Amino acid sequence: MSRKRIVIVGSGMATTRLVEELVARGAHETHHITVLGDEAAAPYNRILLSAVLEGTHRPEAITLRGEEWYAEHGIDLRLGSRVLQIDRDHSDVMLVDGTLVEYDALVLATGSIPTLPPIRGLVRMDGSLHEAVHAFRSLADCERLLDAIDPSRWSSAGGEERAAGVSRPRRAVVVGGGLLGLQVARALGARGLDTEIVEGADHLLHQQLGRAAGRILARDLKKLGVAVYTGARAVRLEDAGGRVNLRLDNGFTLDTDLVVLTAGGRPSTALARQAGLEVRRGVVVDDRLASVTDERVFAIGDCAEHEGRVTGFVPPAWEQASVLAGVLSDEPMKYDGSRIVARLRATGLDVAVLGDPERETLDGGDVVEMSNPVRGSHRKLVVRDGRIVAGAFVGDLHRIGLVTQHYDRQTVLGPTEPGDLLLVERSAQPVQLPDDAEVCNCAGVTAGAIRAYSSYEQARETTRATTGCGGCASTVRQLLAERSALEGIK
């Protein structure tokens, strides 16, 4: 009997988790698994690209699983392999070089693609981006931006000579005030560039935060040396004697060396549409994460739409990957939707969002809110029937673990408890987390699971904690230090 053929299109973070879960179930021994990756680089942590840009991580440090790991487990990893089309009648996919790859089960994990803002002068007549303009979605994008920031990195033929005559850029403008835009802006600032953010909405992180929190976040950025222009859209890019001018619709003109695009993205669904699968915002899937059009085709991550929702965050993608690994291994598993916990990974900025606080507020949830602009903190919980259904935190996040625990468990809180969670200030002693408290929202890892290991590297490799947004790294190190101290006493 031939082995079942699983073909996965995409080699991002959702795919990596799916393959890991399949290997954990032994499916690599009973199935033939092929991963088709568009990028040339081995699967890496896209969230940590801003850390590479900032210089706190080397590019190789954000690799999730190297090519040797796939080879050791008998998984056919094909990098630099772009899929041209899907033929559902013949159960195969065609690559751009004409190669056909047959499947019994096909998984679409194609992620999202950036959309260009309507800025005149952004694109040259030949269709290429203006040389001062940079996208920031991939490791290749990050490397190109690093080369632009530091010409001495040029290593191609004649690179040293060319770099000698090129001055380092001093100013940068980031178009987009979302999570990615803030991360990139802080990374550029850390590299010594005078950085400005342009956001069309009236406040930063407008999809996750209310106006009060957005204003506090803007003040925090100003203190860190990042200027913020909200309620303004970039409309024209013009050359200006070796630099560029970015004109805004409010009459301002920003003189800059670099423009980085972080605004706008949509699920990558072209292959699914071409194959005749039902697509709305994303590929429409059922509770098995199978296409509602073809039960042999599945979708996870940014490109999937379940019950009218696409997520765009890593924790839901990883949750979907775990469920789908069970489905492909003939386990009776169903996906019932994801809770969303988003963390901003940027030096000097602390932001956490649970669920969709703005929508839950509009839907009539009870709001408990505390704002302290002087201290640079804002805390908001949305409660319904005594349960936390959403939340937003800017500033001190030392209580976020406990709040997330209540959110995940849907704990019924007493009348004063939501306010107490917001009002309690940082104590002299660190909060002792119970073993069942979740410390890594991305990978769903508890404090007890971390305490089972003796080293950071061992805990990271086995549980995958810290490999998502990286926001739990300090907590993981604290838990391991506590364990080490207790063992020393014994």
C-alpha beads as a LAMMPS data file, in Angstrom:
LAMMPS data file: protein, C-alpha beads

490 atoms
489 bonds

1 atom types
1 bond types

-500.0 500.0 xlo xhi
-500.0 500.0 ylo yhi
-500.0 500.0 zlo zhi

Masses

1 110.0

Atoms # bond

1 1 1 0.000 0.000 0.000
2 1 1 1.468 3.355 -1.051
3 1 1 1.903 6.090 1.490
4 1 1 -0.609 8.938 1.522
5 1 1 0.848 12.059 -0.099
6 1 1 0.497 15.323 1.823
7 1 1 1.604 18.414 -0.096
8 1 1 1.892 21.747 1.764
9 1 1 2.104 24.975 -0.222
10 1 1 4.005 27.552 1.816
11 1 1 6.936 27.233 4.221
12 1 1 6.093 29.809 6.871
13 1 1 5.369 29.567 10.570
14 1 1 2.010 27.781 10.154
15 1 1 3.606 25.136 7.951
16 1 1 6.478 24.631 10.369
17 1 1 4.096 23.980 13.248
18 1 1 1.982 21.646 11.089
19 1 1 5.022 19.578 10.103
20 1 1 6.252 19.465 13.702
21 1 1 2.852 18.212 14.852
22 1 1 2.747 15.595 12.086
23 1 1 6.227 14.384 13.064
24 1 1 5.185 14.227 16.732
25 1 1 2.349 11.893 15.664
26 1 1 4.666 9.749 13.547
27 1 1 2.848 10.745 10.364
28 1 1 6.157 11.242 8.543
29 1 1 6.647 7.469 8.733
30 1 1 3.249 6.627 7.243
31 1 1 2.815 9.573 4.858
32 1 1 4.942 11.183 2.195
33 1 1 5.125 14.875 3.148
34 1 1 6.244 17.544 0.671
35 1 1 6.689 21.218 1.563
36 1 1 6.832 23.716 -1.298
37 1 1 8.390 26.989 -0.170
38 1 1 8.426 30.076 -2.362
39 1 1 11.377 31.649 -0.518
40 1 1 14.948 30.397 -0.795
41 1 1 15.537 30.587 2.969
42 1 1 14.726 27.737 5.345
43 1 1 11.521 28.332 7.366
44 1 1 12.038 31.195 9.808
45 1 1 10.221 33.232 12.431
46 1 1 8.713 36.144 10.530
47 1 1 7.791 37.982 13.735
48 1 1 11.449 38.336 14.650
49 1 1 12.439 40.034 11.390
50 1 1 12.318 43.366 13.223
51 1 1 14.812 41.941 15.737
52 1 1 17.153 41.110 12.849
53 1 1 16.680 44.647 11.551
54 1 1 17.394 46.045 14.998
55 1 1 20.503 43.894 15.352
56 1 1 19.480 41.919 18.447
57 1 1 19.165 38.677 16.427
58 1 1 21.293 37.307 13.622
59 1 1 19.380 36.040 10.559
60 1 1 20.309 32.422 11.247
61 1 1 19.009 32.731 14.812
62 1 1 15.396 33.074 13.646
63 1 1 15.403 29.828 11.638
64 1 1 12.657 27.574 12.954
65 1 1 13.784 24.280 11.440
66 1 1 16.815 23.897 9.196
67 1 1 16.914 21.849 6.024
68 1 1 18.767 19.062 7.844
69 1 1 15.835 18.603 10.246
70 1 1 13.457 18.013 7.345
71 1 1 15.919 15.589 5.753
72 1 1 16.350 13.668 9.027
73 1 1 12.605 13.090 9.162
74 1 1 12.254 12.132 5.539
75 1 1 10.304 15.255 4.604
76 1 1 10.722 16.606 1.090
77 1 1 11.425 20.319 1.594
78 1 1 11.669 22.210 -1.691
79 1 1 12.779 25.804 -1.248
80 1 1 12.539 28.364 -4.011
81 1 1 9.633 26.398 -5.478
82 1 1 6.755 28.567 -6.589
83 1 1 3.432 26.911 -7.373
84 1 1 1.901 28.023 -10.656
85 1 1 -1.458 26.276 -10.432
86 1 1 -3.523 23.594 -8.746
87 1 1 -5.293 20.935 -10.806
88 1 1 -7.962 19.397 -8.590
89 1 1 -9.168 17.049 -11.339
90 1 1 -5.744 15.390 -11.532
91 1 1 -4.825 15.945 -7.869
92 1 1 -1.548 17.697 -8.555
93 1 1 0.123 21.087 -8.390
94 1 1 2.375 22.523 -11.077
95 1 1 5.484 24.517 -10.241
96 1 1 6.665 27.404 -12.401
97 1 1 9.370 25.156 -13.878
98 1 1 6.721 22.714 -15.078
99 1 1 7.265 20.097 -12.357
100 1 1 4.096 18.279 -11.257
101 1 1 3.658 17.235 -7.622
102 1 1 0.780 14.856 -6.936
103 1 1 -1.198 14.898 -3.710
104 1 1 -3.823 13.009 -1.769
105 1 1 -4.232 15.896 0.654
106 1 1 -3.262 19.460 -0.202
107 1 1 -2.668 22.139 2.435
108 1 1 -2.634 25.819 1.527
109 1 1 -0.522 27.833 3.967
110 1 1 0.262 30.691 1.620
111 1 1 -0.017 33.441 4.216
112 1 1 -0.699 37.017 3.193
113 1 1 0.725 39.390 0.621
114 1 1 1.407 43.122 0.971
115 1 1 -0.705 45.670 -0.823
116 1 1 0.906 48.856 -2.080
117 1 1 -0.580 52.117 -0.764
118 1 1 -1.776 54.563 -3.457
119 1 1 1.298 56.804 -3.427
120 1 1 2.295 58.398 -6.723
121 1 1 5.946 57.862 -7.567
122 1 1 6.181 54.685 -5.491
123 1 1 6.551 52.450 -8.547
124 1 1 8.860 53.136 -11.482
125 1 1 7.742 52.942 -15.104
126 1 1 9.205 49.425 -15.375
127 1 1 7.065 48.226 -12.448
128 1 1 9.866 48.169 -9.869
129 1 1 9.765 50.012 -6.564
130 1 1 11.599 53.311 -6.264
131 1 1 15.108 52.566 -4.945
132 1 1 14.390 54.487 -1.732
133 1 1 11.287 52.389 -1.032
134 1 1 11.404 49.085 0.823
135 1 1 8.797 46.468 1.605
136 1 1 9.169 44.544 4.867
137 1 1 7.579 41.107 4.672
138 1 1 10.371 38.608 4.134
139 1 1 13.927 37.855 5.190
140 1 1 15.060 39.009 1.742
141 1 1 13.249 42.328 2.335
142 1 1 14.999 42.642 5.682
143 1 1 18.417 41.938 4.150
144 1 1 17.848 44.548 1.436
145 1 1 16.857 47.128 4.029
146 1 1 19.930 46.310 6.128
147 1 1 22.105 46.792 3.045
148 1 1 20.485 50.180 2.454
149 1 1 21.056 51.213 6.075
150 1 1 24.665 50.003 6.124
151 1 1 26.354 49.983 2.676
152 1 1 29.449 48.360 4.221
153 1 1 27.471 45.077 4.282
154 1 1 27.647 44.905 0.495
155 1 1 29.598 41.795 -0.394
156 1 1 28.875 41.370 -4.083
157 1 1 31.559 41.903 -6.709
158 1 1 32.827 45.431 -6.364
159 1 1 30.601 45.981 -3.371
160 1 1 33.304 47.442 -1.171
161 1 1 34.272 50.011 -3.787
162 1 1 30.671 51.018 -4.444
163 1 1 29.873 51.193 -0.734
164 1 1 32.803 53.539 -0.139
165 1 1 31.077 56.240 -2.163
166 1 1 27.645 55.793 -0.610
167 1 1 26.639 57.744 2.479
168 1 1 24.622 56.110 5.218
169 1 1 20.982 57.177 5.357
170 1 1 20.037 59.394 8.275
171 1 1 16.253 59.558 8.041
172 1 1 13.489 57.018 7.460
173 1 1 9.717 57.160 7.167
174 1 1 7.577 54.132 7.999
175 1 1 4.201 54.087 6.250
176 1 1 1.769 52.283 8.545
177 1 1 1.114 52.531 12.279
178 1 1 0.145 48.922 12.929
179 1 1 2.069 46.308 14.904
180 1 1 4.615 45.750 12.132
181 1 1 5.081 49.467 11.520
182 1 1 5.861 50.155 15.170
183 1 1 8.332 47.275 15.320
184 1 1 10.141 48.473 12.205
185 1 1 10.193 52.088 13.411
186 1 1 11.781 51.122 16.725
187 1 1 14.329 48.913 14.960
188 1 1 15.323 51.734 12.613
189 1 1 15.580 54.095 15.567
190 1 1 17.853 51.632 17.326
191 1 1 20.035 51.657 14.195
192 1 1 20.495 55.407 14.636
193 1 1 18.059 56.704 12.024
194 1 1 15.717 59.608 12.683
195 1 1 12.419 57.821 12.164
196 1 1 8.875 59.002 11.511
197 1 1 5.621 57.047 11.260
198 1 1 2.758 58.019 8.969
199 1 1 -0.641 56.497 9.826
200 1 1 -3.859 57.306 7.983
201 1 1 -6.122 56.538 10.953
202 1 1 -6.501 59.008 13.784
203 1 1 -4.356 56.947 16.158
204 1 1 -1.794 54.158 16.195
205 1 1 -2.861 50.497 16.287
206 1 1 -6.395 51.627 15.477
207 1 1 -7.518 48.062 14.786
208 1 1 -6.489 46.931 18.269
209 1 1 -6.566 50.011 20.530
210 1 1 -8.925 52.876 21.303
211 1 1 -7.943 56.523 20.937
212 1 1 -6.790 57.021 24.523
213 1 1 -4.393 54.065 24.341
214 1 1 -3.231 55.129 20.880
215 1 1 -2.365 58.619 22.128
216 1 1 -0.351 57.201 25.022
217 1 1 1.501 54.921 22.618
218 1 1 2.329 57.931 20.416
219 1 1 3.699 59.779 23.455
220 1 1 5.831 56.768 24.351
221 1 1 7.230 56.691 20.821
222 1 1 8.000 60.407 20.928
223 1 1 9.997 59.865 24.102
224 1 1 11.931 57.196 22.236
225 1 1 12.693 59.629 19.405
226 1 1 10.104 58.463 16.868
227 1 1 7.826 61.151 15.432
228 1 1 4.241 60.174 14.655
229 1 1 1.856 61.657 12.074
230 1 1 -1.673 60.306 12.439
231 1 1 -4.746 61.193 10.431
232 1 1 -2.478 61.751 7.433
233 1 1 -1.838 59.713 4.301
234 1 1 1.206 59.718 2.071
235 1 1 0.147 60.696 -1.451
236 1 1 3.298 61.424 -3.477
237 1 1 6.971 60.453 -3.534
238 1 1 9.361 62.834 -5.267
239 1 1 13.101 62.786 -5.906
240 1 1 14.957 65.593 -4.178
241 1 1 18.671 65.686 -4.944
242 1 1 19.777 62.279 -3.725
243 1 1 16.994 62.073 -1.154
244 1 1 13.220 61.883 -1.506
245 1 1 10.277 63.949 -0.354
246 1 1 7.168 62.172 0.862
247 1 1 4.143 64.458 0.584
248 1 1 1.187 63.956 2.934
249 1 1 -2.429 64.883 2.287
250 1 1 -2.367 67.334 5.203
251 1 1 0.174 69.552 3.437
252 1 1 3.282 68.283 5.244
253 1 1 6.339 67.130 3.283
254 1 1 8.774 64.720 4.921
255 1 1 12.367 64.823 3.738
256 1 1 13.846 61.325 4.007
257 1 1 16.379 58.810 2.716
258 1 1 14.252 55.679 3.089
259 1 1 10.565 54.819 2.959
260 1 1 9.473 51.501 4.473
261 1 1 6.028 50.129 3.650
262 1 1 4.286 48.208 6.424
263 1 1 0.661 49.181 5.778
264 1 1 -1.754 46.887 4.050
265 1 1 -1.907 43.165 3.459
266 1 1 -4.446 40.601 2.353
267 1 1 -4.730 36.810 2.381
268 1 1 -2.867 35.168 -0.488
269 1 1 -5.700 33.369 -2.276
270 1 1 -4.819 33.560 -5.991
271 1 1 -4.038 29.841 -6.232
272 1 1 -7.270 28.925 -4.451
273 1 1 -9.360 31.170 -6.698
274 1 1 -7.728 29.795 -9.825
275 1 1 -8.491 26.267 -8.605
276 1 1 -12.182 27.084 -8.194
277 1 1 -12.235 26.927 -4.390
278 1 1 -14.658 29.149 -2.514
279 1 1 -12.845 32.298 -1.463
280 1 1 -14.217 35.344 0.334
281 1 1 -11.582 37.249 2.256
282 1 1 -9.691 33.980 2.646
283 1 1 -10.095 30.353 1.609
284 1 1 -13.362 29.309 3.242
285 1 1 -12.869 26.251 5.485
286 1 1 -15.054 24.142 7.744
287 1 1 -14.375 22.843 11.267
288 1 1 -11.871 20.311 9.863
289 1 1 -10.081 23.216 8.158
290 1 1 -11.012 21.644 4.821
291 1 1 -12.175 23.764 1.927
292 1 1 -15.957 23.824 1.730
293 1 1 -15.485 23.169 -1.990
294 1 1 -13.066 20.210 -1.850
295 1 1 -12.560 18.049 1.239
296 1 1 -9.071 17.034 0.058
297 1 1 -7.830 20.626 0.180
298 1 1 -7.154 22.374 3.495
299 1 1 -6.095 25.884 4.497
300 1 1 -4.466 27.268 7.647
301 1 1 -2.965 30.549 8.799
302 1 1 -3.437 33.970 7.260
303 1 1 -4.998 32.628 4.047
304 1 1 -7.785 30.673 5.801
305 1 1 -11.259 31.994 6.621
306 1 1 -13.263 30.164 9.285
307 1 1 -16.772 31.276 10.216
308 1 1 -16.252 34.575 8.424
309 1 1 -12.969 35.419 10.151
310 1 1 -9.360 35.641 9.074
311 1 1 -6.881 36.187 11.868
312 1 1 -3.463 37.401 10.717
313 1 1 -1.744 36.355 13.967
314 1 1 0.608 33.490 14.785
315 1 1 -1.211 31.867 17.765
316 1 1 -4.369 31.081 15.738
317 1 1 -2.242 29.772 12.861
318 1 1 -0.406 27.448 15.217
319 1 1 -3.655 26.345 16.799
320 1 1 -5.045 25.554 13.352
321 1 1 -1.862 23.646 12.500
322 1 1 -2.252 21.460 15.580
323 1 1 -5.855 20.674 14.740
324 1 1 -5.085 19.930 11.094
325 1 1 -2.221 17.609 12.046
326 1 1 -4.786 15.609 14.006
327 1 1 -7.267 15.658 11.118
328 1 1 -4.608 14.442 8.654
329 1 1 -3.677 11.705 11.131
330 1 1 -7.334 10.534 11.231
331 1 1 -7.950 11.863 14.738
332 1 1 -11.441 13.175 15.588
333 1 1 -10.434 16.822 15.922
334 1 1 -12.333 19.990 15.103
335 1 1 -11.408 23.650 15.042
336 1 1 -13.819 25.899 16.922
337 1 1 -12.135 29.258 16.459
338 1 1 -9.137 30.876 18.105
339 1 1 -8.652 33.224 20.937
340 1 1 -6.293 35.976 19.829
341 1 1 -3.480 37.262 21.998
342 1 1 -1.210 39.751 20.234
343 1 1 2.017 41.180 21.631
344 1 1 4.063 44.034 20.236
345 1 1 7.704 43.056 19.990
346 1 1 9.599 46.357 20.038
347 1 1 12.329 47.607 22.359
348 1 1 10.962 50.105 24.871
349 1 1 7.309 49.520 23.974
350 1 1 4.934 47.188 25.796
351 1 1 1.585 46.405 24.190
352 1 1 -0.695 43.379 24.556
353 1 1 -4.139 42.835 23.073
354 1 1 -6.613 40.074 23.922
355 1 1 -9.369 39.377 21.441
356 1 1 -10.981 42.356 19.713
357 1 1 -11.546 45.019 22.397
358 1 1 -12.922 47.670 20.040
359 1 1 -15.529 45.366 18.510
360 1 1 -16.491 43.906 21.887
361 1 1 -16.938 47.450 23.214
362 1 1 -19.234 48.357 20.342
363 1 1 -21.162 45.127 20.894
364 1 1 -22.142 46.259 24.374
365 1 1 -19.509 44.713 26.612
366 1 1 -18.887 46.281 30.018
367 1 1 -15.672 48.297 29.903
368 1 1 -13.288 48.605 32.843
369 1 1 -10.550 51.060 31.956
370 1 1 -7.655 52.862 33.597
371 1 1 -5.426 55.402 31.872
372 1 1 -2.326 57.144 33.209
373 1 1 -0.709 59.245 30.447
374 1 1 1.942 60.588 32.824
375 1 1 3.169 57.079 33.528
376 1 1 2.557 55.984 29.960
377 1 1 0.103 53.215 30.765
378 1 1 -3.395 52.303 29.649
379 1 1 -5.336 49.215 30.695
380 1 1 -8.703 48.131 29.429
381 1 1 -10.822 45.051 29.950
382 1 1 -14.109 44.278 28.249
383 1 1 -16.295 42.015 30.377
384 1 1 -19.505 40.201 29.525
385 1 1 -21.417 38.077 32.063
386 1 1 -18.464 38.354 34.429
387 1 1 -15.991 36.956 31.869
388 1 1 -13.144 38.797 30.157
389 1 1 -13.883 38.782 26.426
390 1 1 -11.190 41.248 25.360
391 1 1 -8.497 43.541 26.687
392 1 1 -5.815 46.033 25.707
393 1 1 -2.710 46.990 27.669
394 1 1 -0.128 49.686 26.952
395 1 1 2.765 50.103 29.358
396 1 1 3.386 47.830 32.343
397 1 1 2.463 44.254 31.372
398 1 1 3.429 42.470 34.556
399 1 1 -0.192 41.369 35.136
400 1 1 -0.825 40.209 31.586
401 1 1 -0.114 36.549 32.425
402 1 1 -2.868 36.449 35.037
403 1 1 -5.295 38.395 32.857
404 1 1 -4.623 36.054 29.924
405 1 1 -5.219 33.069 32.172
406 1 1 -8.682 34.397 33.113
407 1 1 -9.367 35.210 29.451
408 1 1 -8.405 31.732 28.254
409 1 1 -10.351 29.913 30.952
410 1 1 -13.321 32.264 30.747
411 1 1 -13.217 32.605 34.517
412 1 1 -16.317 34.172 36.044
413 1 1 -15.007 37.160 37.992
414 1 1 -16.567 38.918 40.942
415 1 1 -17.829 42.527 40.653
416 1 1 -14.567 44.069 41.876
417 1 1 -12.073 41.684 40.294
418 1 1 -11.751 43.283 36.827
419 1 1 -10.904 46.607 38.442
420 1 1 -8.506 44.942 40.860
421 1 1 -6.642 43.367 37.932
422 1 1 -6.064 46.836 36.487
423 1 1 -5.389 48.776 39.669
424 1 1 -2.832 46.527 41.311
425 1 1 0.594 48.083 40.851
426 1 1 3.861 46.233 40.444
427 1 1 4.916 44.686 43.736
428 1 1 8.415 44.303 45.059
429 1 1 8.166 40.537 44.667
430 1 1 7.531 38.893 41.278
431 1 1 4.180 37.189 40.824
432 1 1 4.443 33.435 41.435
433 1 1 2.756 31.773 38.500
434 1 1 0.898 28.482 39.070
435 1 1 1.946 25.542 36.927
436 1 1 -1.182 25.753 34.772
437 1 1 -0.705 29.470 33.943
438 1 1 0.032 29.975 30.265
439 1 1 3.271 31.881 29.740
440 1 1 3.682 31.470 25.964
441 1 1 0.494 32.487 24.214
442 1 1 1.868 31.688 20.775
443 1 1 2.710 28.050 21.517
444 1 1 0.269 27.481 24.386
445 1 1 2.996 26.572 26.906
446 1 1 2.349 26.642 30.658
447 1 1 4.634 27.609 33.523
448 1 1 4.686 23.989 34.658
449 1 1 5.899 22.839 31.248
450 1 1 8.777 25.321 31.423
451 1 1 9.696 24.294 34.969
452 1 1 10.174 20.736 33.720
453 1 1 13.404 21.753 31.979
454 1 1 16.757 22.822 33.300
455 1 1 17.965 25.073 30.493
456 1 1 16.548 27.780 28.296
457 1 1 17.707 26.043 25.127
458 1 1 16.092 22.742 26.157
459 1 1 12.787 24.408 27.039
460 1 1 12.798 26.375 23.800
461 1 1 13.574 23.385 21.599
462 1 1 11.054 21.050 23.215
463 1 1 8.098 23.322 23.953
464 1 1 8.703 25.944 21.196
465 1 1 8.142 28.675 23.804
466 1 1 9.792 32.003 22.821
467 1 1 9.808 31.010 19.114
468 1 1 6.708 33.043 18.275
469 1 1 6.620 36.735 19.134
470 1 1 9.382 36.289 21.721
471 1 1 7.421 38.229 24.333
472 1 1 7.602 35.416 26.874
473 1 1 11.414 35.124 26.847
474 1 1 11.929 37.042 30.106
475 1 1 9.217 35.027 31.877
476 1 1 10.740 31.739 30.697
477 1 1 14.168 32.791 31.950
478 1 1 12.646 33.859 35.284
479 1 1 10.918 30.491 35.735
480 1 1 14.127 28.614 34.977
481 1 1 16.074 30.858 37.356
482 1 1 13.524 30.142 40.102
483 1 1 13.911 26.407 39.487
484 1 1 17.693 26.708 39.596
485 1 1 17.506 28.658 42.873
486 1 1 15.228 26.049 44.459
487 1 1 17.523 23.226 43.388
488 1 1 20.452 25.134 44.887
489 1 1 18.641 25.359 48.239
490 1 1 17.968 21.623 48.188

Bonds

1 1 1 2
2 1 2 3
3 1 3 4
4 1 4 5
5 1 5 6
6 1 6 7
7 1 7 8
8 1 8 9
9 1 9 10
10 1 10 11
11 1 11 12
12 1 12 13
13 1 13 14
14 1 14 15
15 1 15 16
16 1 16 17
17 1 17 18
18 1 18 19
19 1 19 20
20 1 20 21
21 1 21 22
22 1 22 23
23 1 23 24
24 1 24 25
25 1 25 26
26 1 26 27
27 1 27 28
28 1 28 29
29 1 29 30
30 1 30 31
31 1 31 32
32 1 32 33
33 1 33 34
34 1 34 35
35 1 35 36
36 1 36 37
37 1 37 38
38 1 38 39
39 1 39 40
40 1 40 41
41 1 41 42
42 1 42 43
43 1 43 44
44 1 44 45
45 1 45 46
46 1 46 47
47 1 47 48
48 1 48 49
49 1 49 50
50 1 50 51
51 1 51 52
52 1 52 53
53 1 53 54
54 1 54 55
55 1 55 56
56 1 56 57
57 1 57 58
58 1 58 59
59 1 59 60
60 1 60 61
61 1 61 62
62 1 62 63
63 1 63 64
64 1 64 65
65 1 65 66
66 1 66 67
67 1 67 68
68 1 68 69
69 1 69 70
70 1 70 71
71 1 71 72
72 1 72 73
73 1 73 74
74 1 74 75
75 1 75 76
76 1 76 77
77 1 77 78
78 1 78 79
79 1 79 80
80 1 80 81
81 1 81 82
82 1 82 83
83 1 83 84
84 1 84 85
85 1 85 86
86 1 86 87
87 1 87 88
88 1 88 89
89 1 89 90
90 1 90 91
91 1 91 92
92 1 92 93
93 1 93 94
94 1 94 95
95 1 95 96
96 1 96 97
97 1 97 98
98 1 98 99
99 1 99 100
100 1 100 101
101 1 101 102
102 1 102 103
103 1 103 104
104 1 104 105
105 1 105 106
106 1 106 107
107 1 107 108
108 1 108 109
109 1 109 110
110 1 110 111
111 1 111 112
112 1 112 113
113 1 113 114
114 1 114 115
115 1 115 116
116 1 116 117
117 1 117 118
118 1 118 119
119 1 119 120
120 1 120 121
121 1 121 122
122 1 122 123
123 1 123 124
124 1 124 125
125 1 125 126
126 1 126 127
127 1 127 128
128 1 128 129
129 1 129 130
130 1 130 131
131 1 131 132
132 1 132 133
133 1 133 134
134 1 134 135
135 1 135 136
136 1 136 137
137 1 137 138
138 1 138 139
139 1 139 140
140 1 140 141
141 1 141 142
142 1 142 143
143 1 143 144
144 1 144 145
145 1 145 146
146 1 146 147
147 1 147 148
148 1 148 149
149 1 149 150
150 1 150 151
151 1 151 152
152 1 152 153
153 1 153 154
154 1 154 155
155 1 155 156
156 1 156 157
157 1 157 158
158 1 158 159
159 1 159 160
160 1 160 161
161 1 161 162
162 1 162 163
163 1 163 164
164 1 164 165
165 1 165 166
166 1 166 167
167 1 167 168
168 1 168 169
169 1 169 170
170 1 170 171
171 1 171 172
172 1 172 173
173 1 173 174
174 1 174 175
175 1 175 176
176 1 176 177
177 1 177 178
178 1 178 179
179 1 179 180
180 1 180 181
181 1 181 182
182 1 182 183
183 1 183 184
184 1 184 185
185 1 185 186
186 1 186 187
187 1 187 188
188 1 188 189
189 1 189 190
190 1 190 191
191 1 191 192
192 1 192 193
193 1 193 194
194 1 194 195
195 1 195 196
196 1 196 197
197 1 197 198
198 1 198 199
199 1 199 200
200 1 200 201
201 1 201 202
202 1 202 203
203 1 203 204
204 1 204 205
205 1 205 206
206 1 206 207
207 1 207 208
208 1 208 209
209 1 209 210
210 1 210 211
211 1 211 212
212 1 212 213
213 1 213 214
214 1 214 215
215 1 215 216
216 1 216 217
217 1 217 218
218 1 218 219
219 1 219 220
220 1 220 221
221 1 221 222
222 1 222 223
223 1 223 224
224 1 224 225
225 1 225 226
226 1 226 227
227 1 227 228
228 1 228 229
229 1 229 230
230 1 230 231
231 1 231 232
232 1 232 233
233 1 233 234
234 1 234 235
235 1 235 236
236 1 236 237
237 1 237 238
238 1 238 239
239 1 239 240
240 1 240 241
241 1 241 242
242 1 242 243
243 1 243 244
244 1 244 245
245 1 245 246
246 1 246 247
247 1 247 248
248 1 248 249
249 1 249 250
250 1 250 251
251 1 251 252
252 1 252 253
253 1 253 254
254 1 254 255
255 1 255 256
256 1 256 257
257 1 257 258
258 1 258 259
259 1 259 260
260 1 260 261
261 1 261 262
262 1 262 263
263 1 263 264
264 1 264 265
265 1 265 266
266 1 266 267
267 1 267 268
268 1 268 269
269 1 269 270
270 1 270 271
271 1 271 272
272 1 272 273
273 1 273 274
274 1 274 275
275 1 275 276
276 1 276 277
277 1 277 278
278 1 278 279
279 1 279 280
280 1 280 281
281 1 281 282
282 1 282 283
283 1 283 284
284 1 284 285
285 1 285 286
286 1 286 287
287 1 287 288
288 1 288 289
289 1 289 290
290 1 290 291
291 1 291 292
292 1 292 293
293 1 293 294
294 1 294 295
295 1 295 296
296 1 296 297
297 1 297 298
298 1 298 299
299 1 299 300
300 1 300 301
301 1 301 302
302 1 302 303
303 1 303 304
304 1 304 305
305 1 305 306
306 1 306 307
307 1 307 308
308 1 308 309
309 1 309 310
310 1 310 311
311 1 311 312
312 1 312 313
313 1 313 314
314 1 314 315
315 1 315 316
316 1 316 317
317 1 317 318
318 1 318 319
319 1 319 320
320 1 320 321
321 1 321 322
322 1 322 323
323 1 323 324
324 1 324 325
325 1 325 326
326 1 326 327
327 1 327 328
328 1 328 329
329 1 329 330
330 1 330 331
331 1 331 332
332 1 332 333
333 1 333 334
334 1 334 335
335 1 335 336
336 1 336 337
337 1 337 338
338 1 338 339
339 1 339 340
340 1 340 341
341 1 341 342
342 1 342 343
343 1 343 344
344 1 344 345
345 1 345 346
346 1 346 347
347 1 347 348
348 1 348 349
349 1 349 350
350 1 350 351
351 1 351 352
352 1 352 353
353 1 353 354
354 1 354 355
355 1 355 356
356 1 356 357
357 1 357 358
358 1 358 359
359 1 359 360
360 1 360 361
361 1 361 362
362 1 362 363
363 1 363 364
364 1 364 365
365 1 365 366
366 1 366 367
367 1 367 368
368 1 368 369
369 1 369 370
370 1 370 371
371 1 371 372
372 1 372 373
373 1 373 374
374 1 374 375
375 1 375 376
376 1 376 377
377 1 377 378
378 1 378 379
379 1 379 380
380 1 380 381
381 1 381 382
382 1 382 383
383 1 383 384
384 1 384 385
385 1 385 386
386 1 386 387
387 1 387 388
388 1 388 389
389 1 389 390
390 1 390 391
391 1 391 392
392 1 392 393
393 1 393 394
394 1 394 395
395 1 395 396
396 1 396 397
397 1 397 398
398 1 398 399
399 1 399 400
400 1 400 401
401 1 401 402
402 1 402 403
403 1 403 404
404 1 404 405
405 1 405 406
406 1 406 407
407 1 407 408
408 1 408 409
409 1 409 410
410 1 410 411
411 1 411 412
412 1 412 413
413 1 413 414
414 1 414 415
415 1 415 416
416 1 416 417
417 1 417 418
418 1 418 419
419 1 419 420
420 1 420 421
421 1 421 422
422 1 422 423
423 1 423 424
424 1 424 425
425 1 425 426
426 1 426 427
427 1 427 428
428 1 428 429
429 1 429 430
430 1 430 431
431 1 431 432
432 1 432 433
433 1 433 434
434 1 434 435
435 1 435 436
436 1 436 437
437 1 437 438
438 1 438 439
439 1 439 440
440 1 440 441
441 1 441 442
442 1 442 443
443 1 443 444
444 1 444 445
445 1 445 446
446 1 446 447
447 1 447 448
448 1 448 449
449 1 449 450
450 1 450 451
451 1 451 452
452 1 452 453
453 1 453 454
454 1 454 455
455 1 455 456
456 1 456 457
457 1 457 458
458 1 458 459
459 1 459 460
460 1 460 461
461 1 461 462
462 1 462 463
463 1 463 464
464 1 464 465
465 1 465 466
466 1 466 467
467 1 467 468
468 1 468 469
469 1 469 470
470 1 470 471
471 1 471 472
472 1 472 473
473 1 473 474
474 1 474 475
475 1 475 476
476 1 476 477
477 1 477 478
478 1 478 479
479 1 479 480
480 1 480 481
481 1 481 482
482 1 482 483
483 1 483 484
484 1 484 485
485 1 485 486
486 1 486 487
487 1 487 488
488 1 488 489
489 1 489 490
